[in-house]
Amino acid sequence: MNNNLGETLREKRKSKKLTLKQVTDLSGVSGSHLSRIERGERFPSGHILMKLVEPLGFTEVELLRQAGFLSRDESDDRIDRFKKEIKLEVTGALMRIFDKIDSF
């Protein structure tokens, strides 16, 4: 795991000119918890990281790599492939539902 993750999160927050309070409001992660993560006193779970993706402007894969949950090897595209597969499944299911509705 990356011990510099807190510093990375703080730098990203500051580069976006966001306060801890603003990130808390946007993410739902408590300010005290986020502050401890930034200081390196806590390490966030994957769930917490996903809450920080959008407010801090990371992609899911980028932040999971920063945290050490995924290989930094760019060829590791498991999450991207999974998202594409899920999107195809959901799109197919919706199309079948719409076809059923149209047949009424």
Secondary structure as UniProt FT lines:
FT   TURN            3..4
FT   HELIX           5..15
FT   TURN            16..17
FT   HELIX           20..27
FT   HELIX           31..38
FT   TURN            39..40
FT   HELIX           46..56
FT   HELIX           60..67
FT   TURN            74..75
FT   HELIX           78..102
//
